[in-house]
Amino acid sequence: MTGMAGKAVPNATRRSERSHRAILDAALELVAEVGYPKLTIEAIAARAGVGKQTIYRWWPSKAAVLLDAFVALGERAAQEAEGPESGAPYAFPDTGDLEADLKFVLRATVDELLSPTYDLPYRALAAEGIVNSEIAAEFVSRVMEPSVQLYVERLRAAQQAGQVAADLDPRIAVELVTGPVTARWLLRTLPLTHAYADAVVEMALRGLSPR
C-alpha cells in the first residue's frame, strides 16, 4: 500500500500541472476569440476541460488568470530564445554600441506589440489595470519591471563606459525610449514601425537641444 501511495503523489502533481497549463492556454485562446469583456471563468473552464471551482481554487478572477497566462507566455518565449535550460529573461545586447542595442530591443518590442499573440491579452490587462489597482500593481511588478530593469542595467553600463551623461537617471531614460512606442501602440492613431522605433531612440539619445 505504501508503494501505491507513493506513486499517486507525482501522478496527481502531473495532472494538476496539466490542468494549470490548460487553463492558462484556454484564457489566451478565448481572449483572442471573444475579447476580454466576453471572457468568463465558465468559458475558460469549459475550454480547459476542468470545473470552474478548480479555477477559483487557484485564481480569484478572470483577470488574475489572464495575467498568469500572459506571464507564462513571456516566460516560454524567453526560454525558447535563451534555450530550454535557461530561466532568464530576454538578454539585452551589449555590443558596445548603445544606439544599436536600444534599436534592436525596441524593434523587437514593436514586433511583439503588433503580434496578435501578445497584443490582445496585453490590451486586456492594460484596460483592466485602469480600474483594478491590484492587477495593475501585479502587471507592473511581474511584466513591466523586469523589462525596465534590463534597460536600466544596459544604460548604467553605458554610463560606466562614458557613453551617456553620468548624472542621467536611467529610469527616466527608459521612459523616454519606451513610452512613445507604448503610447502609439495603445492609441492606434499612427503606424507603429521599426523606423519609428529607430527615430525614438535617436531623438532620446541626441535630445532636443542644438549641438
Secondary structure, 3 states (H helix, E strand, C coil): CHHHHHHHHHHHHHHHHHHHHHHHHHHHHHHHHHCCCCCCHHHHHHHHCCCHHHHHHHCCCHHHHHHHHHHHHHHHHHHHHHCCCCCCCCCCCCCCCHHHHHHHHHHHHHHHHHCHHHHHHHHHHHHHHHHCHHHHHHHHHHHHHHHHHHHHHHHHHHHHCCCCCCCCCHHHHHHHHHHHHHHHHHHCCCCCCHHHHHHHHHHHHHCCCCC
